[in-house]
Amino acid sequence: MKNRLKILRAEINMTQEDLADIIGVSRQTINAIEKEKFDPSLPTAFRISKLFNLPIEKIFEYDSSK
Amino acid sequence: MEQKISEQKIRRKRLSIRLASWTLGWTLTMAAATFGYKYFWEGDAFLIALSVLINLAIGIGMILSNRNLINDFDELEKKIQLESMAITLGLTVVVGLTYSLLDITNLIPMDAEIGNLVLFVGITFIMALIINNKRNR
């Protein structure tokens, strides 16, 4: 799944560690999501969506080729 | 939010320390049951049974403590654990039975020891964890 997490995080000068702490996951998980190696669960996607005050589809984009 | 963050870290630390304590307890009671039988209470059926039962009870505590820690992991950490456990279980069954077969058919000069299999499980799981962690970094 493609995502804009890294860009959104950079816009508010937030580190991976800070984001991980707020969302309640490890920094490794945030890194894996940003590198598109790992798709987050629905609850995690909703927490990210709520944090950036954006709909999920504005952050994550389904990639049917993968 | 700050409180929630520190609560998570404190809980993870507490669960890790609890698992380490149970593991240490299990290792010590295993040593006590093994060497106590050899050097201290050989022939005393009550003490032998007691030491084995205590070791078994602490072993169950260790398993439950490990389950509690894994339940606290996030989704990626759980995935890494699951993949590592799957590899370890598969290799243990296949390699363990091959090892047993080598013993039965006398293709190896010594008896197949369960200790070697436990060592193999430990090394395989650690290697699988390292590889899966690197893959998902």
N, CA and C atoms of all chains as a GROMACS GRO file, in nm:
protein
  609
    1MET      N    1   0.084  -0.120   0.000
    1MET     CA    2   0.000   0.000   0.000
    1MET      C    3   0.089   0.126   0.000
    2LYS      N    4   0.060   0.220  -0.091
    2LYS     CA    5   0.135   0.345  -0.094
    2LYS      C    6   0.084   0.436   0.017
    3ASN      N    7   0.171   0.523   0.066
    3ASN     CA    8   0.123   0.616   0.171
    3ASN      C    9   0.205   0.745   0.170
    4ARG      N   10   0.149   0.848   0.235
    4ARG     CA   11   0.213   0.980   0.242
    4ARG      C   12   0.262   1.010   0.384
    5LEU      N   13   0.283   0.904   0.460
    5LEU     CA   14   0.314   0.922   0.602
    5LEU      C   15   0.441   1.003   0.626
    6LYS      N   16   0.546   0.972   0.549
    6LYS     CA   17   0.674   1.041   0.568
    6LYS      C   18   0.660   1.192   0.541
    7ILE      N   19   0.585   1.224   0.434
    7ILE     CA   20   0.566   1.366   0.398
    7ILE      C   21   0.487   1.438   0.506
    8LEU      N   22   0.378   1.374   0.549
    8LEU     CA   23   0.292   1.435   0.651
    8LEU      C   24   0.368   1.454   0.783
    9ARG      N   25   0.450   1.358   0.814
    9ARG     CA   26   0.529   1.365   0.938
    9ARG      C   27   0.631   1.478   0.928
   10ALA      N   28   0.694   1.490   0.810
   10ALA     CA   29   0.795   1.595   0.789
   10ALA      C   30   0.732   1.734   0.797
   11GLU      N   31   0.608   1.746   0.749
   11GLU     CA   32   0.539   1.876   0.749
   11GLU      C   33   0.523   1.933   0.890
   12ILE      N   34   0.510   1.844   0.987
   12ILE     CA   35   0.495   1.895   1.125
   12ILE      C   36   0.620   1.867   1.210
   13ASN      N   37   0.733   1.841   1.141
   13ASN     CA   38   0.861   1.817   1.209
   13ASN      C   39   0.853   1.714   1.320
   14MET      N   40   0.791   1.605   1.288
   14MET     CA   41   0.775   1.500   1.388
   14MET      C   42   0.870   1.384   1.356
   15THR      N   43   0.936   1.331   1.456
   15THR     CA   44   1.026   1.219   1.433
   15THR      C   45   0.946   1.088   1.429
   16GLN      N   46   1.009   0.986   1.373
   16GLN     CA   47   0.944   0.853   1.372
   16GLN      C   48   0.915   0.807   1.515
   17GLU      N   49   1.009   0.834   1.604
   17GLU     CA   50   0.996   0.794   1.744
   17GLU      C   51   0.873   0.861   1.807
   18ASP      N   52   0.857   0.992   1.781
   18ASP     CA   53   0.743   1.066   1.838
   18ASP      C   54   0.611   1.009   1.785
   19LEU      N   55   0.608   0.987   1.652
   19LEU     CA   56   0.486   0.934   1.590
   19LEU      C   57   0.454   0.794   1.646
   20ALA      N   58   0.559   0.713   1.659
   20ALA     CA   59   0.540   0.577   1.711
   20ALA      C   60   0.482   0.582   1.853
   21ASP      N   61   0.534   0.671   1.935
   21ASP     CA   62   0.486   0.683   2.074
   21ASP      C   63   0.339   0.726   2.079
   22ILE      N   64   0.304   0.820   1.992
   22ILE     CA   65   0.166   0.872   1.993
   22ILE      C   66   0.068   0.764   1.942
   23ILE      N   67   0.108   0.694   1.835
   23ILE     CA   68   0.020   0.593   1.775
   23ILE      C   69   0.015   0.466   1.860
   24GLY      N   70   0.122   0.444   1.937
   24GLY     CA   71   0.125   0.325   2.022
   24GLY      C   72   0.184   0.203   1.954
   25VAL      N   73   0.282   0.229   1.864
   25VAL     CA   74   0.354   0.120   1.798
   25VAL      C   75   0.504   0.147   1.814
   26SER      N   76   0.588   0.055   1.762
   26SER     CA   77   0.732   0.077   1.772
   26SER      C   78   0.781   0.167   1.658
   27ARG      N   79   0.901   0.227   1.676
   27ARG     CA   80   0.958   0.311   1.570
   27ARG      C   81   0.984   0.228   1.445
   28GLN      N   82   1.021   0.102   1.465
   28GLN     CA   83   1.046   0.010   1.354
   28GLN      C   84   0.920  -0.007   1.268
   29THR      N   85   0.805  -0.010   1.334
   29THR     CA   86   0.678  -0.025   1.261
   29THR      C   87   0.650   0.098   1.174
   30ILE      N   88   0.672   0.216   1.231
   30ILE     CA   89   0.652   0.340   1.153
   30ILE      C   90   0.745   0.341   1.032
   31ASN      N   91   0.871   0.303   1.055
   31ASN     CA   92   0.970   0.298   0.946
   31ASN      C   93   0.927   0.200   0.836
   32ALA      N   94   0.878   0.083   0.878
   32ALA     CA   95   0.834  -0.019   0.780
   32ALA      C   96   0.712   0.028   0.701
   33ILE      N   97   0.622   0.102   0.769
   33ILE     CA   98   0.503   0.155   0.699
   33ILE      C   99   0.548   0.261   0.596
   34GLU      N  100   0.638   0.350   0.640
   34GLU     CA  101   0.684   0.456   0.549
   34GLU      C  102   0.757   0.399   0.427
   35LYS      N  103   0.831   0.292   0.448
   35LYS     CA  104   0.904   0.230   0.336
   35LYS      C  105   0.815   0.136   0.255
   36GLU      N  106   0.689   0.130   0.294
   36GLU     CA  107   0.587   0.047   0.226
   36GLU      C  108   0.624  -0.102   0.228
   37LYS      N  109   0.691  -0.141   0.335
   37LYS     CA  110   0.725  -0.282   0.354
   37LYS      C  111   0.616  -0.352   0.432
   38PHE      N  112   0.536  -0.272   0.503
   38PHE     CA  113   0.435  -0.328   0.592
   38PHE      C  114   0.308  -0.243   0.588
   39ASP      N  115   0.194  -0.310   0.574
   39ASP     CA  116   0.066  -0.239   0.575
   39ASP      C  117   0.010  -0.236   0.718
   40PRO      N  118  -0.026  -0.116   0.765
   40PRO     CA  119  -0.077  -0.109   0.903
   40PRO      C  120  -0.216  -0.173   0.916
   41SER      N  121  -0.248  -0.209   1.039
   41SER     CA  122  -0.383  -0.261   1.066
   41SER      C  123  -0.482  -0.145   1.056
   42LEU      N  124  -0.610  -0.179   1.049
   42LEU     CA  125  -0.714  -0.074   1.040
   42LEU      C  126  -0.712   0.019   1.163
   43PRO      N  127  -0.703  -0.034   1.286
   43PRO     CA  128  -0.697   0.057   1.402
   43PRO      C  129  -0.579   0.153   1.396
   44THR      N  130  -0.461   0.103   1.352
   44THR     CA  131  -0.343   0.191   1.342
   44THR      C  132  -0.365   0.297   1.234
   45ALA      N  133  -0.422   0.256   1.120
   45ALA     CA  134  -0.451   0.351   1.012
   45ALA      C  135  -0.548   0.459   1.060
   46PHE      N  136  -0.647   0.419   1.140
   46PHE     CA  137  -0.743   0.517   1.192
   46PHE      C  138  -0.677   0.613   1.291
   47ARG      N  139  -0.585   0.560   1.373
   47ARG     CA  140  -0.515   0.647   1.469
   47ARG      C  141  -0.428   0.748   1.395
   48ILE      N  142  -0.362   0.704   1.286
   48ILE     CA  143  -0.279   0.795   1.206
   48ILE      C  144  -0.368   0.901   1.140
   49SER      N  145  -0.480   0.854   1.087
   49SER     CA  146  -0.576   0.944   1.021
   49SER      C  147  -0.626   1.052   1.118
   50LYS      N  148  -0.655   1.008   1.240
   50LYS     CA  149  -0.706   1.102   1.342
   50LYS      C  150  -0.598   1.202   1.382
   51LEU      N  151  -0.475   1.153   1.393
   51LEU     CA  152  -0.364   1.241   1.434
   51LEU      C  153  -0.340   1.352   1.332
   52PHE      N  154  -0.342   1.316   1.202
   52PHE     CA  155  -0.317   1.417   1.098
   52PHE      C  156  -0.444   1.487   1.053
   53ASN      N  157  -0.556   1.447   1.113
   53ASN     CA  158  -0.684   1.507   1.082
   53ASN      C  159  -0.716   1.499   0.932
   54LEU      N  160  -0.690   1.382   0.876
   54LEU     CA  161  -0.715   1.359   0.733
   54LEU      C  162  -0.788   1.226   0.716
   55PRO      N  163  -0.870   1.213   0.612
   55PRO     CA  164  -0.932   1.082   0.588
   55PRO      C  165  -0.825   0.978   0.551
   56ILE      N  166  -0.852   0.853   0.582
   56ILE     CA  167  -0.754   0.746   0.558
   56ILE      C  168  -0.709   0.745   0.411
   57GLU      N  169  -0.805   0.764   0.319
   57GLU     CA  170  -0.770   0.755   0.176
   57GLU      C  171  -0.680   0.871   0.129
   58LYS      N  172  -0.667   0.976   0.212
   58LYS     CA  173  -0.575   1.086   0.179
   58LYS      C  174  -0.432   1.051   0.225
   59ILE      N  175  -0.420   0.950   0.308
   59ILE     CA  176  -0.288   0.910   0.360
   59ILE      C  177  -0.243   0.779   0.293
   60PHE      N  178  -0.336   0.685   0.284
   60PHE     CA  179  -0.302   0.554   0.227
   60PHE      C  180  -0.374   0.534   0.094
   61GLU      N  181  -0.300   0.472   0.001
   61GLU     CA  182  -0.359   0.446  -0.131
   61GLU      C  183  -0.338   0.298  -0.165
   62TYR      N  184  -0.446   0.231  -0.194
   62TYR     CA  185  -0.437   0.089  -0.227
   62TYR      C  186  -0.363   0.068  -0.358
   63ASP      N  187  -0.263  -0.020  -0.354
   63ASP     CA  188  -0.184  -0.048  -0.474
   63ASP      C  189  -0.216  -0.191  -0.518
   64SER      N  190  -0.296  -0.204  -0.624
   64SER     CA  191  -0.342  -0.337  -0.666
   64SER      C  192  -0.231  -0.420  -0.731
   65SER      N  193  -0.120  -0.355  -0.767
   65SER     CA  194  -0.011  -0.428  -0.832
   65SER      C  195   0.067  -0.514  -0.734
   66LYS      N  196   0.054  -0.486  -0.602
   66LYS     CA  197   0.132  -0.562  -0.503
   66LYS      C  198   0.052  -0.679  -0.448
   67MET      N  199  -0.188   1.225   2.660
   67MET     CA  200  -0.112   1.146   2.562
   67MET      C  201   0.023   1.102   2.619
   68GLU      N  202   0.094   1.201   2.686
   68GLU     CA  203   0.224   1.173   2.748
   68GLU      C  204   0.213   1.057   2.846
   69GLN      N  205   0.102   1.062   2.924
   69GLN     CA  206   0.080   0.959   3.025
   69GLN      C  207   0.064   0.822   2.960
   70LYS      N  208  -0.010   0.820   2.844
   70LYS     CA  209  -0.034   0.696   2.772
   70LYS      C  210   0.098   0.636   2.721
   71ILE      N  211   0.187   0.727   2.670
   71ILE     CA  212   0.316   0.683   2.617
   71ILE      C  213   0.398   0.617   2.726
   72SER      N  214   0.409   0.687   2.840
   72SER     CA  215   0.491   0.632   2.947
   72SER      C  216   0.430   0.504   3.004
   73GLU      N  217   0.297   0.498   3.006
   73GLU     CA  218   0.229   0.376   3.054
   73GLU      C  219   0.267   0.256   2.967
   74GLN      N  220   0.269   0.279   2.834
   74GLN     CA  221   0.304   0.171   2.739
   74GLN      C  222   0.447   0.122   2.763
   75LYS      N  223   0.539   0.219   2.779
   75LYS     CA  224   0.680   0.182   2.797
   75LYS      C  225   0.700   0.111   2.930
   76ILE      N  226   0.632   0.162   3.033
   76ILE     CA  227   0.644   0.099   3.166
   76ILE      C  228   0.588  -0.043   3.163
   77ARG      N  229   0.471  -0.058   3.093
   77ARG     CA  230   0.409  -0.191   3.084
   77ARG      C  231   0.500  -0.290   3.011
   78ARG      N  232   0.560  -0.244   2.899
   78ARG     CA  233   0.650  -0.330   2.822
   78ARG      C  234   0.770  -0.373   2.906
   79LYS      N  235   0.825  -0.276   2.980
   79LYS     CA  236   0.942  -0.304   3.065
   79LYS      C  237   0.904  -0.404   3.175
   80ARG      N  238   0.786  -0.382   3.234
   80ARG     CA  239   0.740  -0.470   3.342
   80ARG      C  240   0.720  -0.614   3.290
   81LEU      N  241   0.659  -0.625   3.171
   81LEU     CA  242   0.635  -0.759   3.113
   81LEU      C  243   0.766  -0.828   3.077
   82SER      N  244   0.864  -0.750   3.027
   82SER     CA  245   0.995  -0.807   2.991
   82SER      C  246   1.068  -0.856   3.115
   83ILE      N  247   1.065  -0.774   3.221
   83ILE     CA  248   1.132  -0.813   3.347
   83ILE      C  249   1.064  -0.938   3.404
   84ARG      N  250   0.930  -0.941   3.396
   84ARG     CA  251   0.856  -1.057   3.447
   84ARG      C  252   0.895  -1.185   3.372
   85LEU      N  253   0.906  -1.174   3.237
   85LEU     CA  254   0.945  -1.291   3.158
   85LEU      C  255   1.088  -1.334   3.191
   86ALA      N  256   1.177  -1.235   3.206
   86ALA     CA  257   1.317  -1.267   3.240
   86ALA      C  258   1.323  -1.338   3.376
   87SER      N  259   1.242  -1.292   3.471
   87SER     CA  260   1.240  -1.354   3.605
   87SER      C  261   1.190  -1.498   3.598
   88TRP      N  262   1.082  -1.520   3.525
   88TRP     CA  263   1.027  -1.656   3.511
   88TRP      C  264   1.129  -1.747   3.442
   89THR      N  265   1.197  -1.693   3.338
   89THR     CA  266   1.296  -1.773   3.264
   89THR      C  267   1.413  -1.810   3.355
   90LEU      N  268   1.459  -1.711   3.433
   90LEU     CA  269   1.568  -1.738   3.527
   90LEU      C  270   1.525  -1.843   3.630
   91GLY      N  271   1.402  -1.827   3.681
   91GLY     CA  272   1.348  -1.923   3.778
   91GLY      C  273   1.339  -2.064   3.720
   92TRP      N  274   1.295  -2.071   3.595
   92TRP     CA  275   1.281  -2.200   3.529
   92TRP      C  276   1.418  -2.265   3.508
   93THR      N  277   1.517  -2.184   3.465
   93THR     CA  278   1.652  -2.236   3.444
   93THR      C  279   1.712  -2.287   3.576
   94LEU      N  280   1.695  -2.209   3.683
   94LEU     CA  281   1.750  -2.248   3.813
   94LEU      C  282   1.684  -2.374   3.867
   95THR      N  283   1.549  -2.381   3.853
   95THR     CA  284   1.481  -2.500   3.906
   95THR      C  285   1.512  -2.624   3.818
   96MET      N  286   1.539  -2.600   3.690
   96MET     CA  287   1.581  -2.711   3.602
   96MET      C  288   1.718  -2.764   3.648
   97ALA      N  289   1.808  -2.668   3.677
   97ALA     CA  290   1.942  -2.706   3.726
   97ALA      C  291   1.929  -2.777   3.861
   98ALA      N  292   1.843  -2.724   3.949
   98ALA     CA  293   1.824  -2.785   4.082
   98ALA      C  294   1.769  -2.927   4.069
   99ALA      N  295   1.669  -2.943   3.979
   99ALA     CA  296   1.608  -3.076   3.963
   99ALA      C  297   1.710  -3.175   3.903
  100THR      N  298   1.796  -3.126   3.813
  100THR     CA  299   1.894  -3.214   3.748
  100THR      C  300   2.010  -3.249   3.842
  101PHE      N  301   2.073  -3.143   3.897
  101PHE     CA  302   2.193  -3.167   3.979
  101PHE      C  303   2.157  -3.209   4.122
  102GLY      N  304   2.040  -3.165   4.170
  102GLY     CA  305   1.995  -3.208   4.303
  102GLY      C  306   1.975  -3.358   4.305
  103TYR      N  307   1.916  -3.409   4.198
  103TYR     CA  308   1.895  -3.554   4.186
  103TYR      C  309   2.029  -3.627   4.183
  104LYS      N  310   2.126  -3.568   4.112
  104LYS     CA  311   2.258  -3.633   4.097
  104LYS      C  312   2.339  -3.631   4.226
  105TYR      N  313   2.336  -3.514   4.295
  105TYR     CA  314   2.430  -3.496   4.406
  105TYR      C  315   2.366  -3.490   4.545
  106PHE      N  316   2.238  -3.458   4.557
  106PHE     CA  317   2.182  -3.435   4.691
  106PHE      C  318   2.071  -3.531   4.731
  107TRP      N  319   1.971  -3.549   4.647
  107TRP     CA  320   1.856  -3.627   4.693
  107TRP      C  321   1.829  -3.752   4.606
  108GLU      N  322   1.934  -3.814   4.560
  108GLU     CA  323   1.919  -3.937   4.482
  108GLU      C  324   1.851  -4.044   4.567
  109GLY      N  325   1.746  -4.102   4.515
  109GLY     CA  326   1.674  -4.208   4.587
  109GLY      C  327   1.557  -4.156   4.668
  110ASP      N  328   1.552  -4.024   4.694
  110ASP     CA  329   1.440  -3.968   4.771
  110ASP      C  330   1.328  -3.931   4.671
  111ALA      N  331   1.232  -4.021   4.658
  111ALA     CA  332   1.127  -4.004   4.556
  111ALA      C  333   1.048  -3.875   4.577
  112PHE      N  334   1.023  -3.839   4.704
  112PHE     CA  335   0.945  -3.718   4.733
  112PHE      C  336   1.016  -3.593   4.682
  113LEU      N  337   1.146  -3.581   4.714
  113LEU     CA  338   1.222  -3.462   4.672
  113LEU      C  339   1.240  -3.457   4.520
  114ILE      N  340   1.257  -3.574   4.460
  114ILE     CA  341   1.270  -3.579   4.313
  114ILE      C  342   1.140  -3.528   4.249
  115ALA      N  343   1.027  -3.584   4.296
  115ALA     CA  344   0.896  -3.545   4.239
  115ALA      C  345   0.869  -3.397   4.264
  116LEU      N  346   0.904  -3.350   4.387
  116LEU     CA  347   0.880  -3.210   4.422
  116LEU      C  348   0.961  -3.116   4.331
  117SER      N  349   1.089  -3.148   4.312
  117SER     CA  350   1.174  -3.060   4.230
  117SER      C  351   1.126  -3.057   4.084
  118VAL      N  352   1.080  -3.172   4.035
  118VAL     CA  353   1.031  -3.178   3.897
  118VAL      C  354   0.900  -3.099   3.884
  119LEU      N  355   0.811  -3.114   3.985
  119LEU     CA  356   0.682  -3.043   3.980
  119LEU      C  357   0.700  -2.892   3.990
  120ILE      N  358   0.793  -2.850   4.076
  120ILE     CA  359   0.821  -2.705   4.088
  120ILE      C  360   0.873  -2.652   3.955
  121ASN      N  361   0.965  -2.727   3.893
  121ASN     CA  362   1.020  -2.686   3.763
  121ASN      C  363   0.910  -2.677   3.657
  122LEU      N  364   0.819  -2.776   3.659
  122LEU     CA  365   0.709  -2.777   3.562
  122LEU      C  366   0.616  -2.657   3.582
  123ALA      N  367   0.584  -2.630   3.710
  123ALA     CA  368   0.493  -2.517   3.742
  123ALA      C  369   0.556  -2.385   3.698
  124ILE      N  370   0.686  -2.368   3.726
  124ILE     CA  371   0.754  -2.243   3.687
  124ILE      C  372   0.764  -2.234   3.534
  125GLY      N  373   0.781  -2.349   3.468
  125GLY     CA  374   0.783  -2.352   3.322
  125GLY      C  375   0.652  -2.304   3.263
  126ILE      N  376   0.540  -2.344   3.326
  126ILE     CA  377   0.408  -2.299   3.278
  126ILE      C  378   0.394  -2.148   3.300
  127GLY      N  379   0.444  -2.101   3.413
  127GLY     CA  380   0.443  -1.957   3.440
  127GLY      C  381   0.523  -1.881   3.335
  128MET      N  382   0.636  -1.937   3.295
  128MET     CA  383   0.722  -1.874   3.194
  128MET      C  384   0.648  -1.866   3.059
  129ILE      N  385   0.577  -1.973   3.023
  129ILE     CA  386   0.503  -1.975   2.896
  129ILE      C  387   0.394  -1.867   2.897
  130LEU      N  388   0.319  -1.859   3.009
  130LEU     CA  389   0.211  -1.760   3.018
  130LEU      C  390   0.268  -1.618   3.016
  131SER      N  391   0.382  -1.600   3.080
  131SER     CA  392   0.447  -1.469   3.082
  131SER      C  393   0.492  -1.429   2.942
  132ASN      N  394   0.543  -1.526   2.866
  132ASN     CA  395   0.585  -1.500   2.727
  132ASN      C  396   0.463  -1.462   2.642
  133ARG      N  397   0.351  -1.532   2.665
  133ARG     CA  398   0.228  -1.501   2.591
  133ARG      C  399   0.182  -1.357   2.622
  134ASN      N  400   0.191  -1.319   2.750
  134ASN     CA  401   0.151  -1.183   2.788
  134ASN      C  402   0.237  -1.077   2.719
  135LEU      N  403   0.368  -1.105   2.709
  135LEU     CA  404   0.458  -1.010   2.644
  135LEU      C  405   0.425  -0.999   2.495
  136ILE      N  406   0.402  -1.114   2.430
  136ILE     CA  407   0.371  -1.113   2.286
  136ILE      C  408   0.238  -1.041   2.261
  137ASN      N  409   0.142  -1.059   2.351
  137ASN     CA  410   0.013  -0.989   2.336
  137ASN      C  411   0.029  -0.837   2.345
  138ASP      N  412   0.138  -0.792   2.409
  138ASP     CA  413   0.162  -0.648   2.421
  138ASP      C  414   0.235  -0.591   2.299
  139PHE      N  415   0.288  -0.678   2.214
  139PHE     CA  416   0.361  -0.633   2.095
  139PHE      C  417   0.266  -0.563   1.998
  140ASP      N  418   0.323  -0.475   1.915
  140ASP     CA  419   0.240  -0.414   1.811
  140ASP      C  420   0.231  -0.510   1.691
  141GLU      N  421   0.158  -0.468   1.587
  141GLU     CA  422   0.128  -0.560   1.477
  141GLU      C  423   0.253  -0.611   1.401
  142LEU      N  424   0.350  -0.523   1.380
  142LEU     CA  425   0.471  -0.567   1.307
  142LEU      C  426   0.555  -0.661   1.395
  143GLU      N  427   0.566  -0.627   1.522
  143GLU     CA  428   0.642  -0.712   1.614
  143GLU      C  429   0.578  -0.852   1.623
  144LYS      N  430   0.443  -0.855   1.625
  144LYS     CA  431   0.372  -0.984   1.628
  144LYS      C  432   0.398  -1.062   1.501
  145LYS      N  433   0.400  -0.992   1.386
  145LYS     CA  434   0.425  -1.058   1.257
  145LYS      C  435   0.565  -1.119   1.256
  146ILE      N  436   0.663  -1.043   1.306
  146ILE     CA  437   0.801  -1.092   1.311
  146ILE      C  438   0.810  -1.216   1.401
  147GLN      N  439   0.742  -1.209   1.516
  147GLN     CA  440   0.742  -1.324   1.608
  147GLN      C  441   0.677  -1.446   1.542
  148LEU      N  442   0.563  -1.422   1.476
  148LEU     CA  443   0.489  -1.532   1.413
  148LEU      C  444   0.574  -1.601   1.304
  149GLU      N  445   0.637  -1.520   1.218
  149GLU     CA  446   0.720  -1.576   1.111
  149GLU      C  447   0.839  -1.653   1.169
  150SER      N  448   0.899  -1.597   1.273
  150SER     CA  449   1.015  -1.663   1.336
  150SER      C  450   0.972  -1.794   1.400
  151MET      N  451   0.857  -1.793   1.467
  151MET     CA  452   0.807  -1.915   1.531
  151MET      C  453   0.771  -2.021   1.426
  152ALA      N  454   0.714  -1.977   1.313
  152ALA     CA  455   0.675  -2.071   1.207
  152ALA      C  456   0.799  -2.141   1.150
  153ILE      N  457   0.903  -2.062   1.124
  153ILE     CA  458   1.029  -2.118   1.072
  153ILE      C  459   1.088  -2.215   1.174
  154THR      N  460   1.089  -2.172   1.300
  154THR     CA  461   1.149  -2.254   1.406
  154THR      C  462   1.072  -2.385   1.423
  155LEU      N  463   0.939  -2.376   1.426
  155LEU     CA  464   0.856  -2.497   1.442
  155LEU      C  465   0.879  -2.594   1.326
  156GLY      N  466   0.875  -2.541   1.204
  156GLY     CA  467   0.893  -2.625   1.086
  156GLY      C  468   1.028  -2.693   1.085
  157LEU      N  469   1.134  -2.613   1.109
  157LEU     CA  470   1.269  -2.670   1.108
  157LEU      C  471   1.288  -2.770   1.222
  158THR      N  472   1.228  -2.742   1.337
  158THR     CA  473   1.244  -2.833   1.451
  158THR      C  474   1.181  -2.968   1.421
  159VAL      N  475   1.061  -2.968   1.364
  159VAL     CA  476   0.994  -3.095   1.331
  159VAL      C  477   1.076  -3.172   1.227
  160VAL      N  478   1.114  -3.103   1.119
  160VAL     CA  479   1.185  -3.170   1.009
  160VAL      C  480   1.324  -3.216   1.055
  161VAL      N  481   1.402  -3.123   1.110
  161VAL     CA  482   1.540  -3.157   1.151
  161VAL      C  483   1.538  -3.255   1.269
  162GLY      N  484   1.443  -3.236   1.361
  162GLY     CA  485   1.432  -3.325   1.478
  162GLY      C  486   1.404  -3.469   1.436
  163LEU      N  487   1.312  -3.486   1.343
  163LEU     CA  488   1.279  -3.622   1.297
  163LEU      C  489   1.393  -3.682   1.215
  164THR      N  490   1.461  -3.598   1.136
  164THR     CA  491   1.577  -3.647   1.061
  164THR      C  492   1.686  -3.693   1.158
  165TYR      N  493   1.707  -3.613   1.264
  165TYR     CA  494   1.806  -3.644   1.368
  165TYR      C  495   1.771  -3.778   1.433
  166SER      N  496   1.643  -3.797   1.464
  166SER     CA  497   1.596  -3.922   1.525
  166SER      C  498   1.618  -4.040   1.430
  167LEU      N  499   1.589  -4.015   1.302
  167LEU     CA  500   1.606  -4.120   1.200
  167LEU      C  501   1.752  -4.161   1.187
  168LEU      N  502   1.842  -4.061   1.194
  168LEU     CA  503   1.986  -4.089   1.187
  168LEU      C  504   2.029  -4.179   1.302
  169ASP      N  505   1.967  -4.155   1.421
  169ASP     CA  506   1.998  -4.236   1.539
  169ASP      C  507   1.943  -4.377   1.522
  170ILE      N  508   1.816  -4.388   1.480
  170ILE     CA  509   1.750  -4.519   1.465
  170ILE      C  510   1.824  -4.607   1.364
  171THR      N  511   1.867  -4.544   1.254
  171THR     CA  512   1.933  -4.621   1.147
  171THR      C  513   2.084  -4.636   1.170
  172ASN      N  514   2.129  -4.585   1.286
  172ASN     CA  515   2.272  -4.592   1.323
  172ASN      C  516   2.365  -4.524   1.223
  173LEU      N  517   2.315  -4.419   1.159
  173LEU     CA  518   2.401  -4.342   1.067
  173LEU      C  519   2.490  -4.245   1.144
  174ILE      N  520   2.452  -4.220   1.272
  174ILE     CA  521   2.540  -4.140   1.359
  174ILE      C  522   2.584  -4.231   1.475
  175PRO      N  523   2.706  -4.213   1.523
  175PRO     CA  524   2.758  -4.306   1.624
  175PRO      C  525   2.699  -4.286   1.764
  176MET      N  526   2.635  -4.165   1.791
  176MET     CA  527   2.583  -4.138   1.926
  176MET      C  528   2.429  -4.140   1.927
  177ASP      N  529   2.374  -4.139   2.051
  177ASP     CA  530   2.228  -4.132   2.066
  177ASP      C  531   2.178  -3.990   2.040
  178ALA      N  532   2.057  -3.980   1.985
  178ALA     CA  533   1.996  -3.847   1.965
  178ALA      C  534   1.955  -3.794   2.102
  179GLU      N  535   2.009  -3.677   2.139
  179GLU     CA  536   1.980  -3.618   2.270
  179GLU      C  537   1.880  -3.504   2.255
  180ILE      N  538   1.782  -3.500   2.348
  180ILE     CA  539   1.681  -3.393   2.343
  180ILE      C  540   1.745  -3.255   2.365
  181GLY      N  541   1.855  -3.255   2.443
  181GLY     CA  542   1.926  -3.129   2.470
  181GLY      C  543   1.975  -3.063   2.341
  182ASN      N  544   2.021  -3.147   2.247
  182ASN     CA  545   2.068  -3.093   2.118
  182ASN      C  546   1.954  -3.026   2.042
  183LEU      N  547   1.835  -3.087   2.053
  183LEU     CA  548   1.718  -3.031   1.983
  183LEU      C  549   1.677  -2.897   2.045
  184VAL      N  550   1.683  -2.890   2.178
  184VAL     CA  551   1.649  -2.764   2.248
  184VAL      C  552   1.747  -2.654   2.207
  185LEU      N  553   1.874  -2.691   2.198
  185LEU     CA  554   1.977  -2.595   2.155
  185LEU      C  555   1.949  -2.549   2.011
  186PHE      N  556   1.911  -2.644   1.927
  186PHE     CA  557   1.879  -2.613   1.787
  186PHE      C  558   1.760  -2.517   1.779
  187VAL      N  559   1.656  -2.543   1.862
  187VAL     CA  560   1.538  -2.455   1.865
  187VAL      C  561   1.579  -2.313   1.902
  188GLY      N  562   1.661  -2.301   2.006
  188GLY     CA  563   1.703  -2.169   2.053
  188GLY      C  564   1.780  -2.093   1.946
  189ILE      N  565   1.878  -2.161   1.886
  189ILE     CA  566   1.961  -2.095   1.784
  189ILE      C  567   1.877  -2.058   1.661
  190THR      N  568   1.790  -2.151   1.619
  190THR     CA  569   1.706  -2.124   1.501
  190THR      C  570   1.614  -2.004   1.525
  191PHE      N  571   1.553  -1.998   1.645
  191PHE     CA  572   1.460  -1.888   1.674
  191PHE      C  573   1.533  -1.754   1.676
  192ILE      N  574   1.652  -1.752   1.738
  192ILE     CA  575   1.730  -1.626   1.744
  192ILE      C  576   1.769  -1.583   1.603
  193MET      N  577   1.817  -1.678   1.521
  193MET     CA  578   1.855  -1.645   1.383
  193MET      C  579   1.736  -1.594   1.303
  194ALA      N  580   1.620  -1.662   1.319
  194ALA     CA  581   1.498  -1.621   1.246
  194ALA      C  582   1.455  -1.480   1.290
  195LEU      N  583   1.467  -1.451   1.420
  195LEU     CA  584   1.430  -1.318   1.470
  195LEU      C  585   1.522  -1.211   1.410
  196ILE      N  586   1.652  -1.239   1.407
  196ILE     CA  587   1.748  -1.141   1.352
  196ILE      C  588   1.718  -1.116   1.204
  197ILE      N  589   1.698  -1.224   1.128
  197ILE     CA  590   1.672  -1.209   0.983
  197ILE      C  591   1.541  -1.134   0.959
  198ASN      N  592   1.434  -1.173   1.032
  198ASN     CA  593   1.304  -1.107   1.012
  198ASN      C  594   1.307  -0.961   1.056
  199ASN      N  595   1.384  -0.931   1.161
  199ASN     CA  596   1.397  -0.792   1.204
  199ASN      C  597   1.468  -0.710   1.097
  200LYS      N  598   1.573  -0.768   1.037
  200LYS     CA  599   1.649  -0.698   0.931
  200LYS      C  600   1.560  -0.675   0.810
  201ARG      N  601   1.481  -0.776   0.775
  201ARG     CA  602   1.393  -0.766   0.658
  201ARG      C  603   1.290  -0.656   0.674
  202ASN      N  604   1.246  -0.634   0.799
  202ASN     CA  605   1.139  -0.535   0.822
  202ASN      C  606   1.190  -0.403   0.877
  203ARG      N  607   1.322  -0.381   0.873
  203ARG     CA  608   1.379  -0.257   0.927
  203ARG      C  609   1.349  -0.139   0.835
   0.00000   0.00000   0.00000
